Amino acid sequence: MIRRKLTKPEKLTIETNIQSENTLGYGIFELIMKGKNTANTLFAMENHAYTNRKKKPNLGRYEKIRKEFESGEEDLFKRFLSVTSPEKPLKEYKFFDLFAGCGGMTQGLFQAGLQPVAAVEINPIACATHKKNFPNCFIHNKDIREFNPTDWTRDGSIEEINVIAGGPPCQGFSVAGKRDPNDERNRLFWEFVRIVKEIKPWYVVLENVPGILTMQKGQVYKTILGAFADIGYPNMSVNVLESATFGVPQFRPRAIFIANRFGLPNPYPNPQLTPDRYLPIESAISDLPPDTARPEINHEWTRHSQKMTARISKVPPGGSLYETFFDAWKRQYPGIPSMTIKENHGGTHIHPYLDRVISAREMARLQTFPDSFIFQGTMKQAMWQIGNAVPPRLAEVIGCALIPFLNAINIEVIPSTSNATLFSVFSFSWHSARPVLSASIKIFNSKGKSTVPVLRAFSANFPFLLIPLV
Ligand SMILES: C[S@@+](CC[C@H](N)C(=O)[O-])C[C@H]1O[C@@H](n2cnc3c(N)ncnc32)[C@H](O)[C@@H]1O
């Protein structure tokens, strides 16, 4: 393999025969490298060794799942919104992040303009990272089974939390891993449901691997939909979002469940990039030093022996160092988004050009974490946190799609002087520019608080079927 260090910005055209989730043919990826740093550190392949040795990538594993899922009945509540010029939040919308990890989801929703107020996470190192990056968000470092939401919500007011988001552990559901319905980790979904039931957020966002949609012939996801319907979120939608279509330089499809308790649509971001515009791996990592670690920004990687380096040098893009570890130690393809990244005990994917695995910061860049987001713990612990995270950019576009709908909900709770009065006034209007129903609710009662019966009556119907309760 011959490498050439670029000395000035230049155009690098890489032709690939990659068949990705969304491309059915051949793709040509043009990568225009700009800037001094990039030119200093990008290595260009000269002898097309990779082109000759490359294997057919296995990037379309979830495609079957997506098709199976899409063949189901139509979801009238699912809406797709452009997030190219996102709407600003009209007020401060607060969210709660369950199974928060280091905070990939938190970071993305925060970037969209939502405010993280509390999070639950069992791992102390992930909590330390969360705390460092979101000092104003209260992180509960405990097993979610021991978490009592009313400890946090003080008076149990329905207005307190606008969104609950979270990614319960997914190994039990993963196509790649063991798919055991009795897996203890699958049961953690029920903890998520319990907390939503107690806090009653306006919207719920639940993230998981696409494999969840076909587990037990679709019974698992139907059980999840049923569980939320039973607690007042009857029209939950599910969609598989491919992170790469939103500018994440990584193929990372995720199943996103969205529900609300007002009978409103469940908004999803419109894909922004066609496959030929997906960001290639180089766009995210080429300016990081190839040989010099920078621990202060988590730019550290597993050091290999000479023998190991020699072995790695022989691994072609898409090939793995170990035949038996299908998903680990794989050489990244140049010119296209990264493969889905994961930690794998320090054996992350191999750099597309260098004979080493990628660093924790390179992983973070591929997940779209900003460089200011610093991970606590050892290098391997950082890789674990990063590999588990929702790409902040994916969470951000989900948040951007939610905001117009949050803006459309206006709940005013007005104290009433009469003990006998319990009535609601609803007003609503269709926004002509987008399919958002604006629902304005004024709830009067003797204690100045809205009550569950009022909301249940509301959420069980389409807004236009609602009759004011007088
Ligand atoms: C897939 S990760 C979530 C990643 C996170 N959403 C992000 O974007 O960074 C799942 C997290 O659940 C946490 N977890 C597992 N079991 C838990 C439990 N019983 N209580 C609380 N957190 C738990 C894990 O430590 C892990 O960080």
Ligand as a Chemical Component Dictionary entry (heavy atoms), coordinates in Angstrom:
data_LIG
# 
_chem_comp.id                   LIG 
_chem_comp.type                 NON-POLYMER 
_chem_comp.pdbx_formal_charge   0 
_chem_comp.three_letter_code    LIG 
# 
loop_
_chem_comp_atom.comp_id 
_chem_comp_atom.atom_id 
_chem_comp_atom.alt_atom_id 
_chem_comp_atom.type_symbol 
_chem_comp_atom.charge 
_chem_comp_atom.model_Cartn_x 
_chem_comp_atom.model_Cartn_y 
_chem_comp_atom.model_Cartn_z 
_chem_comp_atom.pdbx_ordinal 
LIG C1  C1  C 0  -28.110 2.464  24.162 1  
LIG S1  S1  S 1  -27.485 3.222  25.610 2  
LIG C2  C2  C 0  -28.273 4.770  25.503 3  
LIG C3  C3  C 0  -27.462 5.817  24.821 4  
LIG C4  C4  C 0  -28.013 7.201  24.929 5  
LIG N1  N1  N 0  -29.377 7.300  24.507 6  
LIG C5  C5  C 0  -27.163 8.179  24.138 7  
LIG O1  O1  O 0  -27.645 8.741  23.146 8  
LIG O2  O2  O -1 -26.001 8.407  24.510 9  
LIG C6  C6  C 0  -28.364 2.467  26.899 10 
LIG C7  C7  C 0  -27.965 2.953  28.281 11 
LIG O3  O3  O 0  -28.819 2.379  29.260 12 
LIG C8  C8  C 0  -28.087 2.248  30.456 13 
LIG N2  N2  N 0  -28.768 1.288  31.325 14 
LIG C9  C9  C 0  -28.784 -0.069 31.217 15 
LIG N3  N3  N 0  -29.522 -0.611 32.195 16 
LIG C10 C10 C 0  -29.974 0.406  32.941 17 
LIG C11 C11 C 0  -30.791 0.478  34.100 18 
LIG N4  N4  N 0  -31.272 -0.631 34.668 19 
LIG N5  N5  N 0  -31.068 1.691  34.621 20 
LIG C12 C12 C 0  -30.585 2.823  34.038 21 
LIG N6  N6  N 0  -29.803 2.819  32.945 22 
LIG C13 C13 C 0  -29.504 1.627  32.394 23 
LIG C14 C14 C 0  -26.739 1.748  29.960 24 
LIG O4  O4  O 0  -25.735 1.961  30.947 25 
LIG C15 C15 C 0  -26.558 2.560  28.679 26 
LIG O5  O5  O 0  -25.800 3.705  28.910 27 
# 
loop_
_chem_comp_bond.comp_id 
_chem_comp_bond.atom_id_1 
_chem_comp_bond.atom_id_2 
_chem_comp_bond.value_order 
_chem_comp_bond.pdbx_ordinal 
LIG C1  S1  SING 1  
LIG S1  C2  SING 2  
LIG S1  C6  SING 3  
LIG C2  C3  SING 4  
LIG C3  C4  SING 5  
LIG C4  N1  SING 6  
LIG C4  C5  SING 7  
LIG C5  O1  DOUB 8  
LIG C5  O2  SING 9  
LIG C6  C7  SING 10 
LIG C7  O3  SING 11 
LIG C7  C15 SING 12 
LIG O3  C8  SING 13 
LIG C8  N2  SING 14 
LIG C8  C14 SING 15 
LIG N2  C9  SING 16 
LIG N2  C13 SING 17 
LIG C9  N3  DOUB 18 
LIG N3  C10 SING 19 
LIG C10 C11 SING 20 
LIG C10 C13 DOUB 21 
LIG C11 N4  SING 22 
LIG C11 N5  DOUB 23 
LIG N5  C12 SING 24 
LIG C12 N6  DOUB 25 
LIG N6  C13 SING 26 
LIG C14 O4  SING 27 
LIG C14 C15 SING 28 
LIG C15 O5  SING 29 
# 
